[in-house]
């Protein structure tokens, strides 16, 4: 397997973990308890910056080379770049409802739930599509020279999206979100035990 595909699969696992955290907080909201809105905000920040800065550019390079090599195969995958643009819209909608709740604006619970669920489900469907269509198509179609070209485009970029400092920033944010979720879950368990 190509090094870049392994890296993208690892990044998908990390993204899926954050979606799990979002779902856990959404389930708290759905039980009419107070979710940890700081976790929502931190995950929104992560998704506003990380995919565009680090993740999508790698996928886009793979997709573009696949399109150059075999447009018909790329066509069966769909327009990955367009889907990445749609993710931004779904995230903006979710971020707005979180901001509205935190600003104490009247908002039907279903509106909040629907925006969160739409974002989560689209993210999961999109990653599954890439894992089941884009990555296998690239692995089957691309030549060693294509992979070398992809690696060179990613490795040689002087763009800040690929520097170590940027990657470290997102790793730290990711770790912080997971730590907060553990602390919040522990606090909820302690509160539930006291009430029992």
N, C-alpha and C positions, 0 to 999 in steps of 0.2 A: 504494500500500500504506500502511496505517496506520503511524504512527510507532511505536506500541506493538508491533505485530507485527514490525516491523523490529528493534526492540530485543530482543524475545523470541528471534527467530532468531539474532541476534548472541550472546545469552547461551547458546543451545543449542550454537552452535559452540564457545564456550569450555568448556562442560561436556563436550562430545564430546572436546575435546583432553585434558582431565583423564582421561577414560575411556580414551583411547589410552595415556596414561602408566601408568594402572593395569594395562592389558593388557600393556604392556611389562614392568613389574615382575613381573606374574604369570607371564609366559613365563620370566623368570629363575628364579623359584621352581620352575616346572615342569621346568626343566633341572637341578634339584637344586643350584642355586647360591644364594647368599644375596642376596635382593632388598634394596633399600634400604627398610627398615621405616619410616624417618623420612618417606619419601615417602608410604607408605601412610597413616601417621598424619596427615600434613598434608592429604592429600586427604580423609580421613575428617573432619577438622576442617572443611574447606571445605564438604563436603556436609552436615555436621550443622548448619551455620549459614546458609550462603548461600541455598540454595533457600527455606527458610522465611522468612528475613529479607528477601530481595530478589526472588527469581524467582517463586516460586509465588503470592505475593499479586497480582502483575500478571496472571498467567494466570487466577487465580481471579476477578478482576474481569471479565475478558473473558468467561469462562465464565458467570458469573452474569448479565451483561447479555444474553448470547446466550440463556440460559434464559428470561429475562424476555421477550425479543423473540419467540422461537420455541422453545417447549419441545420440539416434535417434532424439530427440527433438533438441539437440544442433546442430546436423547435418543440420536440416532444417534452422537454423539461419545462417549457414555458418561459416567461419573461421574469427571471429572478430579480433583475435590477428594478423593474416596475414594482414587484412585490415588496422590495425593500423600501420604496417610497411610500407604499400604502401602510407599512408598519409605523412610519413616522406619524401619519394621520391618526391611527388608532391609539398610539401612545399619547398624542396631544389631547385627544378626547378623554382618555382616562385621567391624564394629569389635570385637566380642567375640572372634572368632577371631584377629584381629591381636593383641589384648591377651593372649590365651592363649599365643600363640607367644612373645611378648616376655616373658611370665612363666615361660617354660620349662615350660609344662604339656604333657603328652602330648596330641598331637592328630594324627590321621591326616592325611597330606598332602591326601588327597582332600576332607576336610572343609574345609580352608582353601581349596582350589581351588574347590570347589562354592559356598562363601559368596561369594567374590570374583566368580566367573563369574555367579552369580545376580544380584548387585547390578549388575554392568556390563550384562548383557543386559536386565534390567528397565529400567534407565535409558535404554538405547538404544531399546527398544520403545516406552517411554512418550513419549520425545521425537518419535519417528517418528509416533506416533499423533497427537500434537498438531500436528505439521507437516503431516500429510496430512489430518486431519479437523477439528480445532478451528480452526486458523488459517484455512483456506479457508472453513469454514462461517461464521466470524465475518466475514471479508471480504465474503462473498457476501450475508449476511443483515443485518448491522448497518447502520444509517443514519449519515449524518454527525453527527446529534445524539447517537446512541449512542456514537460514537467520541469526541465532545467530552465526554460524560459520563465515559467511561473515563479519558480524559486528565486531566480535572479531579479525579477520585477519586485518581489516582496523583500528580499534580502538587501537589495541595493538602494531601496528608497531612502532618501534623506528626509522624507516627510515625517513630521512629528507623530503621525498616527502609528508608525512602526518603531518608534524608539523605545528603549527600555524604561525610561522614566514614565511614559504614558502607560505602558503595560503595568508597571508597578502601581501606579495610581489606581487602576481598575482592579488589580488584585487586592489591594488594601480595602477598597470600597466593598468588594465582594465579601471579603472576610469579615468586615465590620457588619454587613447586613446579616450574615449567618450567625454571628455572635449575638447581635441584638435579638434575633428571632429565638435563639436558645434562651437568652435571659428573659425575654417576654414570656415564653412558654413556661419556664420555671416559675416565674412570678404568678402566672395564671393558675398553675397547679397548686402553688402554695395558698393562693386566695381561695381556690375551690375546696382545699382540705380544711381550711379554717371555717368555711361556711357549713361543711358537712357535719 
